[in-house]
């Protein structure tokens, strides 16, 4: 699910970070490298932005506070 609380553009990177229990900044840097060097990162981001559902605010908030 896309994050509804910690999002910069669409919440895709923050959603991946919550799922894999990583820092969202790491995911964002990796995604930026995919866009710059791989070329497929932008298309994948747009597809995931459309396909992934938005997490409810209370679910995203409780999962974020449970890990800290």
Phi, psi and omega in degrees: 000146175286145179284138177260351182252321184246073181232144176259315178241289183241352180086007182292312182295319178294325176294318175296320180295319177295319182294316182268003179056052179236170175286132180301332180296323178297315180296319180295321178293317178298317180296321178297319177296322176296322179292315185286320186255329182269326180085342182264353182297321181292316179295317179296319179298314180296319178296314180294326177298323180282319189278318185287135178284154178279129180289141174299148185299320182288328178289315180294322181291318181289325178288329178288323180280337180288332183274344181259000000 
